[in-house]
């Protein structure tokens, strides 16, 4: 076991190419800003130079980084309402109005990324996005996010998703409108392009 020295204070961590990338946890520690991404030395995830090896992801709303997803040799960076890409040369906002509530809702199913954010449920390739959630809009538009108690509202804790075969399954919990429905799971088939609603 190798001790990591001077590592950044991060909440999200992913591997892209031959470095580790981490998003700040929102605390006051080293590079803890929820807008900041730190990266490790090339080929060595135990070595971090936090004084120089980082970049900030700014948008007009000042939203926090909520998720990572590596896709087509790009690092996808999700805020609540936008998607950025990074390729070690360029950081660029690609999609506005589509993002992610948290890391868990971003899933790859059959070569496409699926995500859930305040504007709906989307299929994306990091450069464009298509709304697929209109048939179940009455459920997701009544989803009320619950955040952790850190004061930073860093993590949405009451939704998650998983991929199973050709399906994207999204848990949105208890819904009070249009009717009271508990433990709602929205199941999307990428083959038939259709939805099934589970609850109970």
C-alpha positions as CSV (number, residue, x, y, z in Angstrom):
1,X,0.0,0.0,0.0
2,X,1.3,3.4,-1.0
3,X,0.4,6.5,1.0
4,X,-0.8,9.4,-1.1
5,X,0.7,12.7,-0.1
6,X,-0.9,16.1,-0.7
7,X,-3.9,14.6,-2.4
8,X,-6.8,17.0,-3.3
9,X,-10.0,16.9,-1.3
10,X,-12.3,15.3,-3.9
11,X,-15.8,13.8,-4.1
12,X,-15.8,12.3,-7.6
13,X,-12.9,10.3,-9.0
14,X,-12.4,8.7,-12.4
15,X,-9.6,7.4,-14.7
16,X,-9.1,9.1,-18.0
17,X,-6.3,7.9,-20.3
18,X,-3.4,7.5,-17.9
19,X,-4.4,10.0,-15.1
20,X,-6.9,10.1,-12.3
21,X,-9.2,13.1,-12.3
22,X,-11.1,14.3,-9.2
23,X,-13.7,17.0,-8.6
24,X,-13.6,19.0,-5.4
25,X,-15.8,17.9,-2.5
26,X,-17.0,21.4,-1.7
27,X,-15.0,21.7,1.5
28,X,-12.2,24.0,2.5
29,X,-9.4,21.5,1.9
30,X,-6.8,21.5,-0.9
31,X,-8.5,22.1,-4.3
32,X,-11.9,21.3,-2.6
33,X,-13.8,23.8,-4.8
34,X,-16.8,22.0,-6.4
35,X,-15.8,23.9,-9.6
36,X,-12.3,22.4,-9.7
37,X,-10.9,19.3,-11.2
38,X,-7.5,18.1,-10.1
39,X,-5.5,15.4,-11.9
40,X,-2.7,13.1,-10.9
41,X,0.7,12.5,-12.4
42,X,0.7,10.5,-15.7
43,X,0.7,6.8,-14.9
44,X,0.8,7.4,-11.1
45,X,-2.5,7.8,-9.2
46,X,-0.6,8.3,-5.9
47,X,1.2,11.5,-7.1
48,X,-0.7,14.8,-7.2
49,X,0.8,18.3,-7.7
50,X,-2.2,20.3,-6.3
51,X,-0.5,23.7,-6.8
52,X,-0.5,23.4,-10.6
53,X,-2.3,20.3,-11.9
54,X,-5.9,21.4,-11.9
55,X,-8.4,23.4,-13.9
56,X,-11.7,25.0,-13.1
57,X,-15.0,24.4,-14.9
58,X,-17.0,27.6,-15.1
59,X,-20.4,28.2,-16.4
60,X,-22.8,31.2,-16.2
61,X,-24.8,29.6,-13.4
62,X,-21.8,28.7,-11.2
63,X,-23.1,25.2,-10.9
64,X,-21.1,22.4,-9.3
65,X,-19.5,19.4,-11.0
66,X,-21.9,16.5,-10.4
67,X,-20.6,13.6,-12.5
68,X,-17.9,12.3,-14.8
69,X,-18.3,9.9,-17.7
70,X,-15.5,8.8,-20.1
71,X,-16.9,8.2,-23.6
72,X,-15.3,8.1,-27.1
73,X,-12.0,9.1,-25.6
74,X,-13.4,12.3,-24.1
75,X,-13.9,13.1,-20.4
76,X,-17.5,14.1,-20.0
77,X,-18.1,16.6,-17.2
78,X,-21.7,17.0,-16.0
79,X,-23.1,19.9,-14.1
80,X,-26.7,19.9,-13.1
81,X,-27.7,21.7,-16.3
82,X,-24.8,21.5,-18.7
83,X,-22.2,19.0,-20.2
84,X,-18.6,19.8,-20.8
85,X,-15.9,17.7,-22.5
86,X,-12.1,17.6,-21.9
87,X,-9.4,15.9,-23.9
88,X,-6.2,17.2,-22.3
89,X,-6.1,20.0,-24.9
90,X,-9.5,21.7,-24.8
91,X,-12.2,22.2,-22.2
92,X,-15.5,23.2,-23.8
93,X,-19.2,23.4,-22.9
94,X,-21.0,21.2,-25.4
95,X,-24.6,21.0,-24.2
96,X,-26.7,23.5,-22.3
97,X,-29.9,22.6,-20.5
98,X,-28.9,19.0,-20.0
99,X,-26.7,17.7,-17.1
100,X,-27.0,15.3,-14.2
101,X,-28.4,15.3,-10.7
102,X,-25.5,13.1,-9.5
103,X,-22.9,10.6,-10.6
104,X,-25.2,7.6,-10.3
105,X,-27.8,8.7,-12.9
106,X,-25.3,8.8,-15.7
107,X,-25.1,5.4,-17.4
108,X,-24.0,3.9,-20.7
109,X,-26.4,1.6,-22.4
110,X,-25.6,0.2,-25.8
111,X,-23.1,2.9,-26.8
112,X,-25.2,5.8,-25.6
113,X,-25.1,7.8,-22.4
114,X,-28.4,8.3,-20.5
115,X,-28.8,10.9,-17.8
116,X,-31.4,12.6,-15.6
117,X,-31.5,16.3,-14.7
118,X,-34.1,19.0,-14.0
119,X,-35.2,19.3,-17.6
120,X,-35.8,15.6,-18.1
121,X,-34.3,12.3,-19.1
122,X,-31.9,12.5,-22.0
123,X,-29.8,10.3,-24.4
124,X,-26.5,12.0,-25.2
125,X,-23.1,11.5,-26.9
126,X,-21.6,14.5,-24.9
127,X,-22.0,16.8,-28.0
128,X,-25.8,16.8,-28.4
129,X,-28.7,15.4,-26.4
130,X,-32.2,14.1,-27.2
131,X,-35.1,14.3,-24.7
132,X,-36.5,10.8,-24.3
133,X,-38.5,11.3,-21.1
134,X,-41.7,13.0,-22.4
135,X,-43.9,9.8,-22.1
136,X,-43.1,9.8,-18.3
137,X,-42.9,13.5,-17.8
138,X,-45.7,13.4,-15.1
139,X,-43.3,11.5,-12.9
140,X,-39.9,13.1,-13.3
141,X,-41.3,16.7,-13.4
142,X,-42.6,16.1,-9.9
143,X,-39.3,14.7,-8.6
144,X,-38.0,16.8,-5.7
145,X,-34.2,16.4,-5.2
146,X,-32.9,15.9,-1.7
147,X,-29.3,16.9,-1.0
148,X,-26.7,15.9,1.6
149,X,-26.5,17.9,4.8
150,X,-23.0,19.3,4.3
151,X,-24.3,22.8,3.5
152,X,-22.9,22.7,0.0
153,X,-25.8,20.7,-1.3
154,X,-23.1,18.7,-3.1
155,X,-24.8,15.4,-3.6
156,X,-28.4,14.6,-4.6
157,X,-29.2,11.5,-2.6
158,X,-32.7,10.4,-3.7
159,X,-32.2,9.3,-7.3
160,X,-29.9,6.8,-9.0
161,X,-29.9,4.7,-12.2
162,X,-28.5,1.4,-13.5
163,X,-28.0,-0.2,-16.9
164,X,-29.3,-3.7,-17.4
165,X,-29.0,-5.3,-20.9
166,X,-30.7,-2.8,-23.2
167,X,-32.5,-0.9,-20.5
168,X,-31.9,2.3,-18.5
169,X,-33.6,2.0,-15.1
170,X,-34.1,5.2,-13.1
171,X,-35.1,5.4,-9.5
172,X,-36.8,8.6,-8.5
173,X,-38.4,7.6,-5.2
174,X,-41.7,8.8,-3.9
175,X,-43.8,11.1,-6.0
176,X,-46.8,13.1,-4.6
177,X,-48.2,14.4,-7.9
178,X,-50.2,13.7,-10.0
179,X,-50.9,10.9,-7.5
180,X,-49.0,9.6,-4.5
181,X,-46.7,6.9,-5.8
182,X,-43.9,5.3,-3.8
183,X,-40.6,3.9,-4.9
184,X,-41.0,4.8,-8.6
185,X,-38.6,3.2,-11.1
186,X,-38.8,4.4,-14.7
187,X,-37.6,1.7,-17.1
188,X,-36.6,2.7,-20.7
189,X,-35.9,0.1,-23.4
190,X,-33.3,1.3,-25.9
191,X,-34.6,-1.4,-28.3
192,X,-38.3,-0.5,-28.4
193,X,-37.9,3.1,-27.3
194,X,-40.6,2.6,-24.8
195,X,-41.2,3.1,-21.1
196,X,-42.5,1.0,-18.2
197,X,-43.3,2.5,-14.8
198,X,-42.7,0.4,-11.7
199,X,-43.7,1.3,-8.2
200,X,-44.4,-0.1,-4.8
